[in-house]
Amino acid sequence: MKTRKATIGLWVVQGLLAALFVFAGSMKLILPVEALTQQVALPGWFLRFIGTCEVLGAIGLVLPLALRILPFLTAVAATGLAVIMTGAVVVTVVAVSASQAIVPFFVGLLCAIVIYGRRPATQAA
């Protein structure tokens, strides 16, 4: 049983994550490929794909629960975004430095909180 404060806290985290991923994903979709590949040594098509996944994941963090249509998709979206953040941590550690990987690690941790908080309720045996 979730308390009202926990539910509100989850909504706040989901909203902040959604805003972050809409911004990050849309930048990957709007910026020229040359500008994207200067920042990180990954193919342009892959960065566009990640941007698309981030925007769709942001929508998935909010809409299923808000509309009460397939609410388990919120946890699925958070899982996909956590996978992206795991990759971001690895790429950042390899390409830049471990100290720069703190931000994607923290964002991934927030995704994990949403996954845990929005997991489907299981029936007691």
C-alpha positions in Angstrom: 0.0 0.0 0.0 1.5 3.3 -1.1 1.1 6.4 0.9 -0.2 9.6 -0.6 3.3 11.2 -0.1 5.0 8.3 -1.9 2.5 8.7 -4.8 3.1 12.4 -5.0 6.8 11.9 -4.8 6.7 9.4 -7.7 4.7 11.8 -9.8 7.2 14.6 -9.2 10.1 12.3 -10.1 8.3 11.1 -13.2 7.5 14.7 -14.3 11.1 15.8 -13.8 12.4 12.8 -15.7 9.9 13.3 -18.5 11.0 16.9 -18.9 14.7 16.0 -18.8 14.2 13.2 -21.5 12.0 15.4 -23.7 14.7 18.0 -23.7 17.6 15.7 -24.2 15.8 13.6 -26.8 14.6 16.6 -28.8 18.1 18.0 -28.8 19.4 14.8 -30.4 16.6 15.0 -33.0 17.0 18.8 -33.8 20.8 19.3 -33.8 22.7 18.6 -36.9 24.4 15.2 -36.9 27.8 16.9 -37.2 27.2 18.7 -33.9 26.1 15.5 -32.2 29.1 13.4 -33.3 31.5 16.1 -32.1 30.4 15.6 -28.6 30.5 11.7 -28.6 32.1 9.3 -31.0 28.9 7.4 -31.9 27.2 7.2 -35.3 24.7 9.9 -36.1 21.9 7.4 -36.8 22.4 5.8 -33.4 22.2 9.2 -31.6 18.9 9.9 -33.5 17.6 6.5 -32.4 18.5 7.3 -28.8 16.8 10.7 -29.1 13.6 9.0 -30.4 13.7 6.5 -27.6 14.2 9.2 -25.0 11.2 11.3 -26.2 9.0 8.2 -26.4 10.2 7.1 -23.0 9.3 10.5 -21.6 5.8 10.2 -22.9 5.6 6.7 -21.5 6.6 7.9 -18.0 3.5 10.1 -17.8 0.7 9.2 -20.2 -0.2 5.6 -19.2 -0.8 6.4 -15.6 -2.3 9.8 -16.3 -4.8 8.3 -18.7 -5.2 5.1 -16.7 -4.6 3.1 -19.9 -2.1 0.2 -19.5 -0.4 1.8 -16.5 2.2 -0.9 -16.3 3.8 0.8 -19.4 5.1 3.5 -17.1 7.5 0.9 -15.5 8.4 -0.4 -18.9 9.3 3.1 -20.1 11.3 3.7 -17.0 13.2 0.4 -17.6 14.0 1.4 -21.2 15.3 4.8 -20.0 17.4 3.1 -17.3 19.0 1.0 -20.0 19.8 4.1 -22.0 21.3 5.7 -18.9 23.4 2.6 -18.2 24.8 3.0 -21.7 25.4 6.7 -21.1 27.3 6.0 -17.9 29.6 3.5 -19.8 30.2 5.8 -22.7 30.9 8.7 -20.4 33.4 6.8 -18.3 35.2 5.5 -21.4 35.1 8.7 -23.5 35.4 11.4 -20.9 35.9 10.6 -17.2 34.3 8.8 -14.3 33.5 12.0 -12.6 31.4 13.1 -15.5 29.3 9.9 -15.3 27.7 11.0 -12.1 24.8 12.8 -13.8 23.7 9.9 -16.0 24.2 7.5 -13.1 21.9 9.7 -10.9 19.3 9.9 -13.6 19.4 6.1 -14.0 18.9 5.8 -10.3 15.8 8.0 -10.5 14.5 5.7 -13.3 15.1 2.7 -11.0 13.0 4.4 -8.3 10.2 4.8 -10.8 10.5 1.2 -11.8 10.3 0.1 -8.2 7.5 2.4 -7.3 5.4 1.7 -10.3 5.9 -2.1 -10.6 2.7 -4.0 -10.9 1.2 -5.1 -7.7 1.4 -8.9 -7.2 -1.4 -10.8 -5.5 -0.6 -12.4 -2.1 -0.4 -16.2 -2.2 
